[in-house]
């Protein structure tokens, strides 16, 4: 049973073509499962009349996520609807774009539900940014992803950050418990 405000929108962070296409970087860890879980959460949100927003990272020149580059658009497999806005950012915290917080508030929401990429960068920064902005935060703990880094596997990074999100006050849910998949 979900205990989220019916007004709480789902915010999809940086799930862009460059995370999945393998052209300039390998696909994000467990990409197929991440997309499957994200799609399930989005389907749940749409069925329940929740609003959805997509965050698109605008990388610097030469980056796979440079505006206009092939890796920049939102990953088409997510099925973004025409009425689901995209908010741009060029730093980790999606709430650095004041239009995002205004959009959430305009939904009558004091809570956000987050998923996306990259766990230790933009997801972590956006979790903290949402908390700092005064929103309650729910993180879909198995619908954010990253790559292996140094001596740490992607799974270890995700687990470590899920613990940190909970310690910061975020509620953690799985895609299955949220979307009943």
Beta strands, then each sheet from edge to edge (+ up, - down):
strand 1: 9-13
strand 2: 52-57
strand 3: 86-89
strand 4: 111-117
strand 5: 136-145
strand 6: 171-173
sheet 1: 3+ 2+ 1+ 4+ 5+ 6+
end
